[in-house]
Amino acid sequence: MRIIGHRRPRDIGKLGPPTDAEQAWLLSFAHRRTGVPKGVFRYRTHEEANADWDRWNAKLVAETVVRK
């Protein structure tokens, strides 16, 4: 077997690795909810699907306001 070249670690770039504050900020996104129940939904029209989406978003916004 011949070896052509060598592996090099990927360059991180000028910015460098994320700071602790940036990692905490990214981790905060993991705790957010979409408000959409799990499952497969089938709709006859886009309007029906949009109505459900609007209802779920409105419920999530209302819950967020109550929590704050």
Secondary structure, 3 states (H helix, E strand, C coil): CCCCCCCCCCCCCCCCCCCHHHHHHHHHHHHCCCCCCCCCCCCCCHHHHHHHHHHHHHHHHHHHHHHC
